[in-house]
């Protein structure tokens, strides 16, 4: 069996789904597609593969097929299956959700800071997905998670990032949204406060992203492109405050920690991003008055200053283009205003 793209995994929907492309070799004998796929995925059950096929997460030669389709030599099979199925079990919990839009197919949710999106090591309860599972099961008690993996979650943002997420409520909506994320057609704009005064008013960062060589919980940028996954971030300066800058970041791809890693790569670490060194004074003096001001800013916004402000996509069922805007949260608003006032003060001096 020849493996197209050398078994490479394209990060789809920010690590929740993975895309694999296979090409059946010249000696391939006819075989049911569900059995053929199951043989190529660890821990995959026949029923889960069949559900994925039925719900549009598998194509052969660019077309949807049924589970009884017989694979033949030269067929190109593209699968979009849930990454790490062992972590997909979710305990429904009543957690108030800030729902900005909802119909029978999908909903758009605003995530607060200090909330993990989905369960994982050390965070098995209290996540956004626990709340989503409860919400969806109240509407449809017989909802089958094999048919709607991870209760429709198709992308994610970091624990301390605030902002908008789209959640599918049906398998058809999930498949349509995942394909849009894979094609990089979803519009995502973030607002961030970063250390330093950017040289240009706008620009593009093009550097692969992969795990940090030393610190495995972190990621790093690899501009030569030989390591990691392709990643592009476009940025635009919104306001300058001498030692920090307010920027808008538009994601062309959706890699884990992409904005945080890319901005650090160009020398402008996000303000109060403890994981990447932004919780120290990176620009300005270290004298007591300024130092105290910065520490007060850290207290005012006790997290990485990043907000998912805009989310736009084509509705997977109605095919209408829809877009949503999210206001800056109180902590970031207060932080920006504090820097704005400080800038006015030092300009007068």
Secondary structure, 3 states (H helix, E strand, C coil): CECHHHHCCEEECCCCEEEEEEECCCCCCCEEHHHHHHCCCCCCCHHHHHHHHHCCCEEECCEECCCCCEECCCCEEEEEEECCHHHCCCCCCCCCCEEEEECCCEEEEEECCCCCCCCECCECCCCHHHHHHHHHHHHCCCCCCCCCHHHHECCCCCCCCEEEEEEECCHHHHHHHHHHHHCCCCEEEEEEEEECCCCCCEEEEECEEEECCCCCCCEEEECCCCCCECCEEEEEEEEECCCEEEEEEEECCCCCCHHHHHHHHCCCCECCCHHHCCCCCCCCCCCHHHHHHHHHHHHHCCCCCEEEEEEEEECCCCCCEEEEECCCCHHHHHHHHHHHHHHHHHHHC
